[in-house]
Amino acid sequence: MIKNGEFCIYNDNEYELNEDSDGNLIIITTNRAIIDETFVDKYNSGVYSKVILPNEIGKAYDCQTYGVIKGSRVNVEKENEEYYFVGTADCKVAEALGLQRCDKYYYEGKFPKQDVEIIEKKEKIEL
């Protein structure tokens, strides 16, 4: 799974971490196996959330995922069972990897999963 954004550990499970318009910390998940009756699906969309206090979090971190293909760094946009869909704004990287131009300054393409080294960079954040 490609992860980008802020995450935290709460009750030994990983959740996406967000903040509401009132400044409350909210944990979010689509995994029904790690929720209890205190989580709500406010919009009936399969996304469950819960307001928590900072002292309830085990650790919090910013996670950024990128890929390396033939020594070049690319953004990993999404994935399916066989491929990673990648992109870059660097025209030299795009040319070297055979990526197609999709707008004025961005190039995209897909690569078999075995050809992409996935790097997940986590940086601790303080709440």
C-alpha positions as CSV (number, residue, x, y, z in Angstrom):
1,M,0.0,0.0,0.0
2,I,1.3,3.4,-0.9
3,K,1.2,5.7,2.1
4,N,1.7,9.5,2.0
5,G,0.7,11.8,4.9
6,E,0.6,11.7,8.7
7,F,0.0,8.4,10.6
8,C,0.0,7.3,14.2
9,I,-0.1,4.2,16.3
10,Y,-3.2,4.0,18.5
11,N,-3.9,0.8,20.5
12,D,-1.2,-1.1,18.6
13,N,-2.8,-0.3,15.2
14,E,-1.8,2.2,12.5
15,Y,-4.2,5.0,11.5
16,E,-4.1,8.0,9.3
17,L,-3.9,11.1,11.4
18,N,-5.8,14.3,10.7
19,E,-7.2,17.4,12.4
20,D,-10.7,18.7,12.1
21,S,-11.7,22.4,11.7
22,D,-11.9,22.8,15.5
23,G,-8.3,21.6,16.0
24,N,-9.2,18.1,17.3
25,L,-6.9,15.2,16.4
26,I,-8.8,12.5,14.4
27,I,-7.7,9.0,13.5
28,I,-9.1,7.6,10.3
29,T,-9.3,4.1,8.8
30,T,-11.2,2.0,6.3
31,N,-10.2,-1.2,8.1
32,R,-13.3,-2.4,10.0
33,A,-11.1,-5.1,11.8
34,I,-9.4,-2.4,13.9
35,I,-12.3,-0.2,15.0
36,D,-14.7,-0.4,17.9
37,E,-18.1,1.2,18.7
38,T,-16.4,4.6,19.4
39,F,-15.6,5.1,15.7
40,V,-18.1,6.8,13.5
41,D,-18.8,6.6,9.7
42,K,-20.1,10.2,9.5
43,Y,-20.9,10.1,5.8
44,N,-21.7,6.3,5.4
45,S,-18.7,6.0,3.1
46,G,-16.7,3.2,4.8
47,V,-14.3,5.7,6.3
48,Y,-14.3,5.5,10.1
49,S,-13.0,8.2,12.4
50,K,-12.5,9.0,16.0
51,V,-11.5,12.1,17.9
52,I,-8.5,11.3,20.3
53,L,-6.2,13.2,22.6
54,P,-2.5,13.5,21.9
55,N,-1.6,11.5,25.0
56,E,-3.5,8.5,23.5
57,I,-1.1,8.1,20.6
58,G,1.8,5.8,20.8
59,K,3.8,7.5,18.2
60,A,3.1,9.8,15.2
61,Y,5.0,10.2,12.0
62,D,4.9,11.7,8.5
63,C,5.2,9.1,5.8
64,Q,6.3,9.7,2.2
65,T,6.6,6.9,-0.3
66,Y,8.5,7.1,-3.5
67,G,10.0,4.7,-6.0
68,V,13.4,4.2,-7.6
69,I,13.6,2.8,-11.1
70,K,17.0,2.3,-12.8
71,G,18.5,4.7,-10.3
72,S,16.0,7.5,-10.8
73,R,13.6,8.7,-8.2
74,V,9.9,8.9,-9.1
75,N,6.6,9.6,-7.4
76,V,4.5,6.5,-6.8
77,E,0.9,7.6,-7.5
78,K,-1.0,4.3,-7.0
79,E,-0.7,0.5,-7.5
80,N,-2.7,-2.5,-8.6
81,E,-1.9,-6.2,-8.4
82,E,0.8,-6.1,-11.1
83,Y,2.0,-2.5,-11.6
84,Y,3.0,0.7,-9.9
85,F,1.8,3.9,-11.6
86,V,4.6,6.5,-11.3
87,G,5.2,10.1,-12.3
88,T,7.8,12.8,-12.4
89,A,8.2,16.5,-13.3
90,D,11.8,15.9,-14.4
91,C,11.9,15.6,-18.2
92,K,15.3,13.9,-18.2
93,V,14.1,11.1,-15.9
94,A,10.9,10.9,-17.9
95,E,12.8,10.4,-21.1
96,A,15.2,7.9,-19.6
97,L,12.3,5.8,-18.3
98,G,10.0,6.3,-21.3
99,L,7.2,8.1,-19.4
100,Q,4.5,9.8,-21.3
101,R,3.7,13.5,-20.9
102,C,0.3,14.0,-19.3
103,D,0.3,17.7,-18.9
104,K,2.7,20.7,-19.4
105,Y,5.1,19.7,-16.7
106,Y,4.4,16.1,-15.7
107,Y,5.1,12.7,-17.0
108,E,3.5,9.3,-16.1
109,G,3.7,5.6,-16.8
110,K,3.4,2.2,-15.3
111,F,6.1,-0.3,-14.3
112,P,5.8,-4.0,-13.2
113,K,6.2,-4.1,-9.4
114,Q,9.4,-6.1,-9.6
115,D,11.1,-3.2,-11.5
116,V,10.4,-0.6,-8.8
117,E,12.2,-0.3,-5.5
118,I,9.7,1.3,-3.0
119,I,11.1,3.6,-0.4
120,E,9.0,4.6,2.6
121,K,10.5,7.6,4.5
122,K,9.1,8.1,8.0
123,E,9.8,11.2,10.0
124,K,8.7,11.5,13.6
125,I,6.3,14.3,14.4
126,E,5.5,15.9,17.7
127,L,1.9,16.6,18.7
